[in-house]
């Protein structure tokens, strides 16, 4: 199976139900959507919402790596 195309979209999405943790109100999520297409016609989707304090990765670096 060979990958034919990879595309990404980074979006900031408002949360329908904001929440609070510790000292912070969370009202939106930065999400990276990924689409991978193979030469055989198979398409797969994924998404990530990296948070540096939790994963050690930030949104911009993760998006840039995928592009």
C-alpha positions as CSV (number, residue, x, y, z in Angstrom):
1,X,0.0,0.0,0.0
2,X,1.5,3.3,-1.1
3,X,0.4,6.8,0.1
4,X,-0.8,9.0,-2.7
5,X,-1.7,12.1,-0.8
6,X,-1.7,13.6,2.7
7,X,-3.6,16.7,3.6
8,X,-4.1,18.6,6.9
9,X,-6.3,21.3,8.1
10,X,-5.8,23.1,11.4
11,X,-8.8,24.7,13.0
12,X,-9.7,26.4,16.3
13,X,-13.2,25.1,17.2
14,X,-15.4,26.7,19.9
15,X,-16.5,24.2,22.5
16,X,-20.3,23.8,22.8
17,X,-19.8,23.2,26.6
18,X,-16.8,25.2,27.9
19,X,-15.2,23.9,31.1
20,X,-12.8,25.1,33.8
21,X,-9.7,23.3,35.2
22,X,-7.4,24.7,37.9
23,X,-6.9,28.3,36.9
24,X,-8.2,28.2,33.3
25,X,-11.4,28.4,31.4
26,X,-11.4,26.3,28.2
27,X,-13.7,27.7,25.5
28,X,-12.1,26.4,22.4
29,X,-9.9,23.5,21.1
30,X,-7.2,23.7,18.4
31,X,-7.5,20.6,16.3
32,X,-5.5,19.2,13.4
33,X,-7.4,17.0,10.9
34,X,-5.5,14.6,8.8
35,X,-6.6,12.8,5.6
36,X,-4.4,10.1,4.0
37,X,-5.2,8.6,0.6
38,X,-3.6,5.5,-0.9
39,X,-3.0,4.6,-4.5
40,X,-5.5,1.8,-3.9
41,X,-8.3,4.2,-3.2
42,X,-8.4,3.8,0.5
43,X,-8.9,7.0,2.5
44,X,-8.2,7.3,6.2
45,X,-8.9,10.2,8.6
46,X,-7.4,11.2,11.9
47,X,-7.3,14.2,14.3
48,X,-5.1,15.5,17.0
49,X,-5.3,18.2,19.6
50,X,-1.8,18.5,21.0
51,X,-1.4,20.4,24.3
52,X,2.2,21.2,25.2
53,X,1.6,20.9,29.0
54,X,0.2,17.4,28.5
55,X,2.0,15.9,25.5
56,X,5.1,18.1,25.2
57,X,3.9,19.0,21.6
58,X,2.3,22.2,20.6
59,X,-0.3,22.8,17.8
60,X,2.0,24.8,15.5
61,X,4.9,22.3,15.6
62,X,2.6,19.3,15.2
63,X,0.8,20.9,12.2
64,X,4.1,21.9,10.6
65,X,5.4,18.3,11.0
66,X,2.4,16.8,9.3
67,X,2.5,19.3,6.4
